[in-house]
Each structure stands twice: as structure tokens, then as C-alpha cells.
Amino acid sequence: MVSRILAKREVDATYVDRIEKGKEKILNENFDLFYLDLHLPDGTGFDLVPEIRQQVGAPKIYFISAYDGIQESERAAELKVDGFISKPFTKNDILNTLIEE
């Protein structure tokens, strides 16, 4: 869904649904912005933050999750992510992250 929202704004987006696929992409490509789900079949979005932080240009990171409790918010703050988007989210929630760039 996020990819479709971004495509309508002519923003190139790459979608992966597994941590390992994400790590592979991060090693081989540079990105300006990441939307990470906290609960994936093989891990959490938290698992990708260290790899993302090694990219040139300090890409922005947003977590998207229905799990937006105190523990998740505190961990996101510790990792210095740029934002937390709670599910269900709206198109404007995603588009507002582009405006913040």
C-alpha cells in the first residue's frame, strides 16, 4: 500500500517483505527513506536499523506498525528514528513524511 501511495507521487519505491531481503537491498543500493514494519515473518524493523545507519547520507527511517506501545516507541526513540506511523494509517500520514524531508 505504501508503495502505491508513493508511486502516485512519482517516488521510486522498493518493497521487500523479509528482513533478509531488506539487508540484501541495503548492502547493494542506497535509499533516502525507509518505511519499516515492526513485525515481519523473519524479524522486526528494528533489526534493519543498524544496517541502514551505515548508508551514506543518513536516510530517514519511519516505523509503521499496529504495535505502537510504550516499549516500541521508546526503542524507536533510542534508535533515533524519524517517526512512528500507527496502523491503520492514511495516505496523508505517508505523504506528510515526504514533506518533512
N, C-alpha and C positions, 0 to 999 in steps of 0.2 A: 504494500500500500504506500509506504514512504517513497519507494522508487517511482511509482506512478505520479505521486504529487510532485516530485522533483522534475520528472520528465516533462510535465506540463509547463514548467518554468524554464525548460531547456537547460536543466542542470544534469550533467552526466552523473550517473549513479551506478554503482556496482553492488549487487546484492549477493550475500552469502548467508547460509543458514546453519553453519557449523563453525566452531572456534578454529579447528584445524584449517579449514578453507580460508578463514579470515587471516590467520597467521601467514599462510602462504601468500595471499594477496598483499599483505603489509610488507612482506620481505621483498616483493617484486615490483611494487608500484607505490607511488606517493599520492596521498589524498589530502585534501584541505579540511575535510569534515567527516566525522563518523557519527552514526546513529547506532547504538548498541543495545540489544535486548539483554536483559539480565538473565533470562532463563532460556538456554538453548540446549539441544539434545546432548551435547558433549561438554558443557561447561556454562560459564556465565560471561557476560560482557566485561565484568571486572578482570577476567583472565587476559583480555586483549590490551588493556591499558598500558602495561609496561612496554609492549612491542610498539604501540602507537607513539608513545613518548620518545622513542628513538628516531622517529621520522624527522626529516628536515622541515622546518617551517612551523613547528608547533601546531599541528592540526587541532581543530576544535572537536570536542567529544561531548555527545549528548546521550544519556541513557533513556531508553523508552521501556517502560515496564508497568505492569499492574501491581508489581511488588514495590511500593514506594513508601515503605515504612521508615521508622527512625533509623534502624540499622543500615538499610540500603542508602538512605540519604547521608548518613554520617560517613559511610565508606566512600560514597561518591565525592563528598567534600574532602576527605583525606587524600583521594586520588586527584583532586583539583580538576574535576571535570567541569565543563562549561554550563551544564544544565541537566535537569531531570524532567522528562516529559511523561506524565502519568497516562496510562491507558484507562479508559478509552481517550484517544486524543483526536483533535480536529485538524483539518488541513491547515488552519491558521497557526496552530501550535508548531507545526513543521516549518511553515513559511516564515514565521517570526524568528526562527533560528538563522535563517538566511539573511534577514535584515540586520541582525546583530553583528554580522561579520564585518 
